[in-house]
Amino acid sequence: MTDITLITKLREARQFFLMSGPCAIEGRDVVMKTAETLVALCDRLSIPLIFKGSYRKANRSRLDSFTGIGDEKALKILAEVRREFGVPVVTDIHEAHEASMAAEFVDVLQIPAFLCRQTDLLVAAAKTNKVVNVKKGQFLAPSSMKFAADKLRSSGNDQIILTDRGTSFGYGDLIVDYRGIPLMQEENDCPVVMDVTHSLQQPNTSSGVTGGVPERIDTIASAAIAVGADGLFIETHPEPLEALSDGANMLRLDAMEPLLKKMIRIREAIL
């Protein structure tokens, strides 16, 4: 599957697409179990899937937080998912030199929200000719994402996805302005995704470990589909409370099916 085929498939699909998987690649077994479940479910529901996993977590609050199992080892697990299940995969990059390395293993390079204005990082990602998913910074207005998209296009890459993940509200919460989804679609002519689980984070806790309100996943996802989001980004894990990263806001893997079926009904209602 070429990258152009991937972005075309996403744009032409009648159904929304799903970017999903565990927050971090914490081991082969949990990744393969999650991938197997998601692939079977999305095939059954005719939902295009991009499997997600971060090969390294670079922006942790505490020095003792889990960051990864080793870059090459984690990237090879993502490549195994792509090979074994025939689905595209996405991972984050944090510095420009990581772009070419990660591009050997994945189909989509993701720019974290905190780094969405980093010119060198965006240019390096663009030059791999992979699809680039840029998350909107919690500190940015949706209209400001046109500058990130322009950096990618000016670097020769128009295979772009933009993702909203909420906006900072005080020190310890996030809110979602759903006007931003159609605005980013109209201004940038690219698919726009709602990052459901990260928009429910509660950052800056006194413990140094991010909290979350996963019981509102249904609320955020439903509203996003209702306003026409092209895709949903939902981190999931068989046992979120045992996850090594972002367990506080992930969806239990066995809760994915009823959620997606509801999203399909909402999508059908607005078409």
C-alpha positions as CSV (number, residue, x, y, z in Angstrom):
1,M,0.0,0.0,0.0
2,T,1.5,3.4,-1.0
3,D,1.0,6.5,1.1
4,I,-1.0,8.1,-1.6
5,T,-3.3,5.1,-1.7
6,L,-3.7,5.4,2.1
7,I,-4.7,9.1,2.2
8,T,-7.0,8.6,-0.8
9,K,-8.7,5.7,0.9
10,L,-9.2,7.7,4.1
11,R,-10.7,10.6,2.2
12,E,-13.0,8.6,0.0
13,A,-14.3,6.2,2.7
14,R,-18.0,6.5,3.5
15,Q,-17.2,5.6,7.1
16,F,-15.0,7.5,9.5
17,F,-11.5,5.9,10.0
18,L,-9.9,4.9,13.3
19,M,-6.4,5.5,14.6
20,S,-6.0,3.2,17.6
21,G,-3.7,1.0,19.6
22,P,-1.9,1.2,23.0
23,C,-0.2,4.5,24.0
24,A,3.2,3.0,24.0
25,I,4.9,-0.1,22.6
26,E,5.4,-1.9,25.9
27,G,5.9,-5.4,24.6
28,R,5.1,-7.6,21.7
29,D,2.3,-9.7,23.3
30,V,0.0,-6.8,24.3
31,V,0.6,-5.1,20.9
32,M,-0.2,-8.2,18.9
33,K,-3.3,-9.0,21.0
34,T,-4.6,-5.4,20.6
35,A,-3.9,-5.4,16.9
36,E,-5.6,-8.7,16.3
37,T,-8.7,-7.5,18.1
38,L,-8.8,-4.1,16.4
39,V,-8.2,-5.5,12.9
40,A,-10.9,-8.1,13.2
41,L,-13.4,-5.6,14.6
42,C,-12.7,-2.9,12.0
43,D,-12.9,-5.4,9.2
44,R,-16.3,-6.5,10.5
45,L,-17.5,-2.9,10.7
46,S,-15.9,-1.7,7.5
47,I,-13.9,1.0,9.4
48,P,-10.5,1.8,7.9
49,L,-7.8,1.3,10.6
50,I,-4.4,2.8,11.2
51,F,-2.8,1.0,14.1
52,K,-1.1,3.3,16.6
53,G,1.8,2.8,19.0
54,S,4.5,5.2,20.3
55,Y,8.0,3.5,20.0
56,R,9.3,6.0,22.6
57,K,7.6,8.4,25.0
58,A,9.8,11.5,25.1
59,N,7.6,14.0,26.9
60,R,7.2,12.5,30.4
61,S,6.7,14.7,33.5
62,R,8.9,12.5,35.8
63,L,12.4,11.1,35.2
64,D,11.2,7.6,36.4
65,S,8.3,7.4,34.0
66,F,8.3,4.6,31.4
67,T,9.7,5.8,28.0
68,G,10.0,2.6,26.0
69,I,11.6,-0.8,25.4
70,G,14.2,0.4,22.9
71,D,13.6,2.3,19.7
72,E,14.6,-0.5,17.2
73,K,12.8,-3.2,19.1
74,A,9.6,-1.2,19.4
75,L,9.7,-0.1,15.7
76,K,10.2,-3.7,14.6
77,I,7.0,-4.7,16.5
78,L,5.1,-2.0,14.7
79,A,6.5,-3.3,11.4
80,E,5.4,-6.8,12.4
81,V,1.8,-5.5,12.9
82,R,1.9,-4.0,9.4
83,R,3.2,-7.2,7.9
84,E,1.1,-9.7,9.9
85,F,-2.3,-7.9,9.6
86,G,-1.9,-5.8,6.4
87,V,-2.8,-2.5,8.1
88,P,-1.0,0.9,8.1
89,V,0.8,1.9,11.3
90,V,1.5,5.2,12.9
91,T,4.1,6.4,15.5
92,D,5.2,9.7,17.0
93,I,8.6,11.3,16.3
94,H,10.1,14.0,18.5
95,E,13.2,15.2,16.8
96,A,14.1,15.7,13.1
97,H,16.7,13.0,13.0
98,E,14.0,10.4,14.0
99,A,11.9,11.0,10.9
100,S,14.0,8.9,8.4
101,M,14.6,6.2,11.0
102,A,10.9,5.7,11.9
103,A,9.8,6.0,8.3
104,E,11.5,2.7,7.5
105,F,9.0,0.9,9.7
106,V,5.7,2.9,9.6
107,D,3.2,4.4,7.1
108,V,2.3,7.6,9.1
109,L,4.6,9.9,11.1
110,Q,2.8,11.7,13.9
111,I,3.9,15.1,15.3
112,P,3.0,15.5,19.0
113,A,0.9,18.4,20.0
114,F,3.7,20.1,22.0
115,L,5.9,20.0,18.9
116,C,3.4,21.1,16.1
117,R,5.3,24.3,15.5
118,Q,8.8,22.8,15.3
119,T,9.8,23.7,11.7
120,D,12.8,21.3,11.5
121,L,10.6,18.4,12.7
122,L,7.8,19.1,10.3
123,V,10.2,19.5,7.3
124,A,12.0,16.3,8.1
125,A,8.7,14.4,8.4
126,A,7.5,15.9,5.1
127,K,10.7,14.8,3.3
128,T,10.1,11.2,4.1
129,N,7.1,11.3,1.8
130,K,5.1,9.5,4.4
131,V,1.6,10.6,5.5
132,V,2.1,13.1,8.3
133,N,-0.4,13.5,11.2
134,V,0.0,16.7,13.1
135,K,-1.7,17.1,16.4
136,K,-3.0,20.6,17.3
137,G,-1.1,22.1,20.2
138,Q,-3.2,22.6,23.3
139,F,-2.1,26.2,23.2
140,L,-3.2,26.9,19.5
141,A,-6.4,28.0,17.9
142,P,-7.6,25.7,15.2
143,S,-7.0,28.4,12.6
144,S,-3.3,28.4,13.4
145,M,-2.9,24.8,12.2
146,K,-2.8,26.1,8.6
147,F,0.8,27.1,9.3
148,A,1.8,23.6,10.1
149,A,0.0,22.3,7.0
150,D,1.8,25.0,4.9
151,K,5.2,23.9,6.2
152,L,4.5,20.3,5.1
153,R,3.2,21.3,1.7
154,S,6.0,23.8,1.1
155,S,8.4,20.9,1.8
156,G,6.8,18.8,-1.0
157,N,4.3,16.7,1.0
158,D,0.5,17.2,0.8
159,Q,-0.3,13.8,2.5
160,I,-1.6,15.5,5.7
161,I,-3.9,14.6,8.6
162,L,-4.6,17.1,11.3
163,T,-5.8,16.0,14.8
164,D,-7.5,18.0,17.5
165,R,-6.7,16.9,21.1
166,G,-8.3,19.6,23.1
167,T,-7.3,23.0,24.4
168,S,-5.7,23.8,27.8
169,F,-8.3,25.1,30.3
170,G,-6.5,26.3,33.5
171,Y,-3.7,24.1,34.7
172,G,-5.3,20.7,35.0
173,D,-7.9,20.2,32.4
174,L,-8.7,20.3,28.7
175,I,-11.8,21.4,26.7
176,V,-12.8,20.7,23.1
177,D,-14.1,23.4,20.8
178,Y,-15.9,21.4,18.1
179,R,-16.0,24.4,15.8
180,G,-12.4,23.7,15.1
181,I,-13.1,20.4,13.2
182,P,-15.0,21.9,10.3
183,L,-12.7,25.0,10.4
184,M,-9.6,22.9,10.0
185,Q,-11.2,20.8,7.3
186,E,-12.2,23.9,5.3
187,E,-8.9,25.8,5.7
188,N,-6.5,22.9,5.1
189,D,-8.3,20.5,2.7
190,C,-7.3,17.4,4.6
191,P,-8.8,14.8,6.9
192,V,-9.3,16.0,10.5
193,V,-9.3,13.6,13.4
194,M,-10.5,13.9,17.0
195,D,-8.1,12.6,19.5
196,V,-10.7,11.4,21.9
197,T,-8.6,9.9,24.7
198,H,-5.9,12.6,25.0
199,S,-8.5,15.3,25.1
200,L,-9.7,13.7,28.3
201,Q,-6.4,13.9,30.0
202,Q,-6.0,15.8,33.2
203,P,-2.4,17.1,33.1
204,N,-0.2,18.7,35.7
205,T,-1.3,16.6,38.6
206,S,0.7,16.9,41.9
207,S,1.9,13.3,41.5
208,G,3.5,14.0,38.1
209,V,1.4,11.3,36.5
210,T,-1.3,12.5,34.1
211,G,-4.9,11.7,35.1
212,G,-8.0,11.3,32.9
213,V,-11.7,10.8,32.6
214,P,-12.2,7.8,30.3
215,E,-15.9,7.6,31.3
216,R,-16.4,10.6,28.9
217,I,-14.8,8.9,25.8
218,D,-18.3,8.2,24.5
219,T,-19.2,11.9,24.9
220,I,-16.2,13.3,23.0
221,A,-16.4,10.7,20.2
222,S,-20.1,11.2,19.7
223,A,-19.8,14.9,19.4
224,A,-16.8,14.6,17.0
225,I,-18.7,12.3,14.6
226,A,-21.8,14.5,14.8
227,V,-19.9,17.5,13.6
228,G,-18.3,15.6,10.7
229,A,-14.8,14.5,11.9
230,D,-13.1,12.3,9.4
231,G,-11.6,10.0,12.0
232,L,-11.2,9.2,15.6
233,F,-8.0,8.6,17.5
234,I,-8.6,6.4,20.5
235,E,-5.9,4.8,22.6
236,T,-6.8,1.4,23.9
237,H,-5.4,-1.4,26.0
238,P,-6.6,-4.8,27.2
239,E,-6.1,-3.6,30.8
240,P,-5.6,0.2,31.0
241,L,-4.9,0.2,34.7
242,E,-1.9,-2.0,34.0
243,A,-0.6,0.1,31.0
244,L,2.8,1.6,31.4
245,S,1.8,4.9,29.8
246,D,-1.5,7.0,29.8
247,G,-3.5,4.2,31.4
248,A,-5.7,6.8,33.1
249,N,-7.5,7.9,29.9
250,M,-7.4,4.8,27.6
251,L,-10.4,2.8,26.6
252,R,-10.6,-0.8,27.6
253,L,-10.1,-2.9,24.5
254,D,-13.4,-4.9,25.1
255,A,-15.3,-1.6,25.2
256,M,-14.3,-0.6,21.6
257,E,-16.9,-2.6,19.8
258,P,-20.0,-1.0,21.4
259,L,-18.5,2.4,21.1
260,L,-17.7,2.0,17.4
261,K,-21.2,0.6,16.6
262,K,-22.7,3.7,18.2
263,M,-20.4,6.0,16.2
264,I,-21.5,4.2,13.0
265,R,-25.2,5.0,13.9
266,I,-24.4,8.6,14.5
267,R,-22.4,8.8,11.2
268,E,-25.3,7.3,9.3
269,A,-27.7,9.8,10.8
270,I,-25.8,12.8,9.6
271,L,-25.1,11.6,6.1
